[in-house]
Amino acid sequence: SQGEMLFKLSSIVSQIGEAAKRAGGKPQPAGQWTLNMEIAHLAHVEAAIWQARLKQMAAEDNPHWQWTEPPLESWWPLFESQSLEQLLATFAARRQETVNYLRGLAEDGWKRIGTHATFGEMDVAGLCARILEHDEEHLAELVKRGE
C-alpha cells in the first residue's frame, strides 16, 4: 500500500544512519568510497535523481530516463566539507521532502508513469520501489562495513 511504502521510505533513513555510525569506527575498505561519500551519494541522488524524476512524472507524459550514475566529481565537491552527521541530516531532510511530496499526491498522481531504459515503464509506486532497492543496496554495504 502507499502508506506502507511511505513508512519504508521514511524508516530506512534511521537504519542507514545507525549503520553508518557503526561503520564509522571501523577501518575503511581500500579502494572504495569513504563512508562520507556513501551518504553524500544518497543525499545527492535523492534530489538530483529521485525528486527530479517524480517532478518530471507529474509534469510530462511518460518521461524517458537513461540509467545514469552521476560521476563523483560532479557532486562530491558540494558535500566534502560536511561531517558524517551533517551528511546524514542532509539525506534525512531530502528524504522527508520526498515523503511529504508523495503524501500530497492525489490518487491520479500515483498513476503517472515514466520509462527507464533498463527497468522499463513504471508508475510512481514503481519508482518508489527502485528508491528502496537503491537504499537497501547501500544499507547492506554500510552494515557490512560496520561488522
GUROVEX-560234 format. One record per residue (C-alpha): x, y, z. Coordinates in nm, 3 decimals. Layout:
# GUROVEX-560234
((X,Y,Z)) ...
***
This chain:
# GUROVEX-560234
((0.000,0.000,0.000)) ((0.103,0.364,-0.037)) ((0.110,0.413,0.340)) ((0.339,0.115,0.382)) ((0.566,0.244,0.105)) ((0.589,0.588,0.269)) ((0.665,0.427,0.604)) ((0.951,0.224,0.450)) ((1.092,0.526,0.267)) ((1.096,0.716,0.599)) ((1.215,0.444,0.834)) ((1.511,0.325,0.627)) ((1.679,0.663,0.684)) ((1.742,0.590,1.053)) ((1.863,0.238,0.967)) ((2.115,0.390,0.725)) ((2.217,0.643,0.993)) ((2.273,0.374,1.255)) ((2.467,0.152,1.015)) ((2.684,0.447,0.907)) ((2.763,0.537,1.267)) ((2.860,0.175,1.345)) ((3.080,0.165,1.034)) ((3.237,0.497,1.136)) ((3.455,0.330,1.397)) ((3.590,0.066,1.158)) ((3.874,0.081,0.907)) ((3.752,0.182,0.561)) ((3.781,-0.082,0.287)) ((4.061,0.007,0.046)) ((3.967,0.129,-0.299)) ((3.605,0.203,-0.207)) ((3.416,0.523,-0.143)) ((3.459,0.666,0.205)) ((3.165,0.648,0.442)) ((3.102,1.020,0.385)) ((3.093,0.962,0.009)) ((2.834,0.685,0.051)) ((2.600,0.913,0.248)) ((2.667,1.214,0.024)) ((2.576,0.995,-0.273)) ((2.240,0.909,-0.112)) ((2.174,1.278,-0.036)) ((2.267,1.382,-0.389)) ((2.066,1.111,-0.566)) ((1.760,1.192,-0.352)) ((1.738,1.541,-0.506)) ((1.912,1.502,-0.843)) ((1.751,1.173,-0.946)) ((1.452,1.070,-0.735)) ((1.292,1.410,-0.672)) ((1.371,1.524,-1.026)) ((1.206,1.213,-1.173)) ((0.897,1.244,-0.954)) ((0.854,1.605,-1.068)) ((0.905,1.503,-1.432)) ((0.641,1.232,-1.399)) ((0.396,1.494,-1.271)) ((0.480,1.746,-1.544)) ((0.535,1.528,-1.852)) ((0.356,1.237,-2.011)) ((0.580,0.934,-1.972)) ((0.929,1.090,-1.945)) ((1.214,0.860,-2.052)) ((1.535,0.814,-1.850)) ((1.869,0.653,-1.911)) ((2.049,0.474,-1.632)) ((2.299,0.727,-1.508)) ((2.523,0.721,-1.207)) ((2.625,1.084,-1.157)) ((3.008,1.096,-1.170)) ((3.173,1.154,-0.831)) ((3.346,1.476,-0.939)) ((3.011,1.630,-1.032)) ((2.868,1.608,-0.678)) ((3.133,1.526,-0.419)) ((3.272,1.885,-0.407)) ((2.926,2.001,-0.290)) ((2.949,1.775,0.016)) ((3.313,1.709,0.100)) ((3.336,1.976,0.372)) ((3.045,1.823,0.566)) ((3.080,1.585,0.859)) ((2.910,1.245,0.860)) ((2.644,1.388,1.098)) ((2.575,1.677,0.858)) ((2.555,1.444,0.558)) ((2.309,1.216,0.738)) ((2.100,1.522,0.831)) ((2.102,1.640,0.468)) ((1.995,1.297,0.344)) ((1.720,1.277,0.610)) ((1.589,1.625,0.522)) ((1.581,1.548,0.150)) ((1.407,1.215,0.205)) ((1.149,1.392,0.424)) ((1.083,1.630,0.132)) ((1.030,1.329,-0.096)) ((0.790,1.165,0.150)) ((0.599,1.491,0.203)) ((0.565,1.528,-0.173)) ((0.434,1.172,-0.207)) ((0.191,1.223,0.086)) ((0.042,1.515,-0.102)) ((-0.015,1.321,-0.425)) ((-0.373,1.256,-0.527)) ((-0.469,0.908,-0.649)) ((-0.420,1.006,-1.014)) ((-0.077,1.144,-0.922)) ((0.028,0.793,-0.819)) ((-0.082,0.662,-1.160)) ((0.163,0.883,-1.353)) ((0.430,0.688,-1.540)) ((0.785,0.718,-1.665)) ((1.003,0.483,-1.867)) ((1.353,0.378,-1.760)) ((1.597,0.250,-2.023)) ((1.685,-0.051,-1.805)) ((1.377,-0.110,-1.590)) ((1.101,-0.021,-1.836)) ((0.773,0.155,-1.765)) ((0.686,0.229,-1.402)) ((0.431,0.428,-1.207)) ((0.513,0.637,-0.900)) ((0.497,0.333,-0.668)) ((0.732,0.154,-0.909)) ((0.981,0.440,-0.883)) ((0.945,0.428,-0.503)) ((1.032,0.056,-0.516)) ((1.351,0.147,-0.709)) ((1.436,0.410,-0.445)) ((1.403,0.147,-0.171)) ((1.608,-0.103,-0.368)) ((1.886,0.155,-0.405)) ((1.862,0.242,-0.031)) ((1.881,-0.127,0.061)) ((2.191,-0.185,-0.153)) ((2.369,0.098,0.027)) ((2.235,-0.011,0.367)) ((2.371,-0.363,0.310)) ((2.710,-0.215,0.218)) ((2.712,0.002,0.534)) ((2.611,-0.294,0.755)) ((2.895,-0.498,0.609)) ((3.140,-0.218,0.686)) ((3.020,-0.199,1.045)) ((3.065,-0.570,1.120)) 
***
